[in-house]
Amino acid sequence: MFAMKLTLILLGALLYLVGTLCWLFWAGPELLSTGTTEALIYALFGTCAWLLISFGLAIRIIKKARTTAGGR
């Protein structure tokens, strides 16, 4: 069971890393360089989604590390 959990954690970390690198170095700059209104709106909402995922992941990690923080 531990190997399965470790595999899923590593897979999730790898997917997050690949998604972050693709957004920051490929998709985001490409949308910004296009310059159309539609592309800028996509870039704005894509960045907002990436930030929400990042903050949600950080909160999950903090709550998981502090088991008494969630519910007493």
C-alpha positions, 0 to 999 in steps of 0.5 A: 500500500505504501508503494502505491501511495508513493507512486501516486504522490510522485506522479502528481508531483511530476504532472504538476511540475510538467504543467507548471513548466509548460504554462510558464515557458510555453503556453503563457508566453505564447498567448501573451505574444499573440496579443489578441483580446481572446488570447489575453483573456485565456492567459489571464484565466489560465494564470488564475487557474494555475495560481488556484491549483498552486495555493490549494496544493500548498494548503493541502500540504500544510494541513496534512503536515499539521494534523491537528490544524483541520479539526479538533 
